Amino acid sequence: MDDALALTVSDLRVLGDDGRAILTVPHLAVPQGAAIGIRGPSGAGKSTLLFALAGLASRASGRVAWGTTDIVAMGEGDRAAFRRERIGMIFQDFLLFEELGALANASLAASFAPRRRRGAIARQAGATLARLGLAGGARAVASFSGGERQRVAVARALSTDPAIILADEPTASLDRETADRLVDDLVALARETGKTLIAVSHDPAVHRRMDRLVDVVDGTLAAEAPADA
Ligand SMILES: Nc1ncnc2c1ncn2[C@@H]1O[C@H](COP(=O)(O)OP(=O)(O)OP(=O)(O)O)[C@@H](O)[C@H]1O
């Protein structure tokens, strides 16, 4: 597989607003298309790591390279453009527009994309919703269940056909069956299209579906573990 967007992190350090180091990553390498789980206790720095990988950590130093693109070294505008083009993000609080329906939420990126890409984004959003069992209907997501909302968030993250998916606790607050279905779908969608999937999760069912697990402990990325550990 083309490894053009393999991830290489070295000597990453993220400082908090108070100047304290909240995350240190000496080294992390992820081939393009791999599925990686990030584990660790609450407050260890897992979300901070995802933010840093997306170029959203404001006080970061070191190197976070997707292929040859080091997003730490980039200016804010280029970083935002890279993120828009390459990265799909799935966050815990969904950030959905309550009064809009599933498709409108899932194809939100079309509003910010160049005109020529808008149709493709809306089509991709619709196709992913259908794949996830949420086709049709303009009902506002305000009345959706947690599992339905999470699926809309997944369809939105995939709508731009990003090479990289970053997910923060994608199965949190879902019942076991819904969580299993969602992670099966997410991993399958990523694998079918060679996307890199990096998922923070406490859920052993998520861990089992990953190629590799990495542990964040006390603000440091520790030794790697096999996926069935
Ligand atoms: N901007 C910031 N300024 C100062 N401290 C911060 C900042 N962001 C996060 N922190 C602190 O850094 C630590 C790591 O936070 P982070 O959200 O990455 O943890 P986490 O491992 O994702 O936790 P959880 O599993 O509870 O979501 C926490 O102690 C948090 O309070």
The ligand as an SDF file (V2000), in Angstrom:
LIG
                    3D

 31 33  0  0  0  0  0  0  0  0999 V2000
   -5.2470   23.1480   27.6520 N   0  0  0  0  0  0  0  0  0  0  0  0
   -4.9110   22.5250   28.7870 C   0  0  0  0  0  0  0  0  0  0  0  0
   -4.2590   23.1890   29.7720 N   0  0  0  0  0  0  0  0  0  0  0  0
   -3.9050   22.5810   30.9230 C   0  0  0  0  0  0  0  0  0  0  0  0
   -4.1430   21.2820   31.1810 N   0  0  0  0  0  0  0  0  0  0  0  0
   -4.7850   20.5660   30.2420 C   0  0  0  0  0  0  0  0  0  0  0  0
   -5.2040   21.1430   29.0020 C   0  0  0  0  0  0  0  0  0  0  0  0
   -5.8080   20.1820   28.2740 N   0  0  0  0  0  0  0  0  0  0  0  0
   -5.7790   19.0690   29.0190 C   0  0  0  0  0  0  0  0  0  0  0  0
   -5.1740   19.2940   30.2000 N   0  0  0  0  0  0  0  0  0  0  0  0
   -4.9200   18.3090   31.2730 C   0  0  0  0  0  0  0  0  0  0  0  0
   -4.0390   17.3400   30.7220 O   0  0  0  0  0  0  0  0  0  0  0  0
   -4.3750   16.0420   31.1990 C   0  0  0  0  0  0  0  0  0  0  0  0
   -4.6760   15.1290   30.0210 C   0  0  0  0  0  0  0  0  0  0  0  0
   -5.9550   15.4660   29.4430 O   0  0  0  0  0  0  0  0  0  0  0  0
   -6.6320   14.5800   28.3130 P   0  0  0  0  0  0  0  0  0  0  0  0
   -7.9760   15.1740   28.0420 O   0  0  0  0  0  0  0  0  0  0  0  0
   -5.7030   14.4320   27.1790 O   0  0  0  0  0  0  0  0  0  0  0  0
   -6.7900   13.1760   29.0650 O   0  0  0  0  0  0  0  0  0  0  0  0
   -7.4690   11.8180   28.5970 P   0  0  0  0  0  0  0  0  0  0  0  0
   -6.4390   10.7620   28.7520 O   0  0  0  0  0  0  0  0  0  0  0  0
   -8.0830   11.9990   27.2570 O   0  0  0  0  0  0  0  0  0  0  0  0
   -8.5880   11.6350   29.7110 O   0  0  0  0  0  0  0  0  0  0  0  0
  -10.0940   11.0120   29.6610 P   0  0  0  0  0  0  0  0  0  0  0  0
   -9.9250    9.5290   29.4640 O   0  0  0  0  0  0  0  0  0  0  0  0
  -10.6140   11.3370   31.0300 O   0  0  0  0  0  0  0  0  0  0  0  0
  -10.8250   11.7160   28.5630 O   0  0  0  0  0  0  0  0  0  0  0  0
   -5.5460   16.2340   32.1580 C   0  0  0  0  0  0  0  0  0  0  0  0
   -5.0230   16.3290   33.4610 O   0  0  0  0  0  0  0  0  0  0  0  0
   -6.1530   17.5550   31.7270 C   0  0  0  0  0  0  0  0  0  0  0  0
   -6.7980   18.1990   32.7980 O   0  0  0  0  0  0  0  0  0  0  0  0
  1  2  1  0
  2  3  1  0
  2  7  2  0
  3  4  2  0
  4  5  1  0
  5  6  2  0
  6  7  1  0
  6 10  1  0
  7  8  1  0
  8  9  2  0
  9 10  1  0
 10 11  1  0
 11 12  1  0
 11 30  1  0
 12 13  1  0
 13 14  1  0
 13 28  1  0
 14 15  1  0
 15 16  1  0
 16 17  2  0
 16 18  1  0
 16 19  1  0
 19 20  1  0
 20 21  2  0
 20 22  1  0
 20 23  1  0
 23 24  1  0
 24 25  2  0
 24 26  1  0
 24 27  1  0
 28 29  1  0
 28 30  1  0
 30 31  1  0
M  END
$$$$
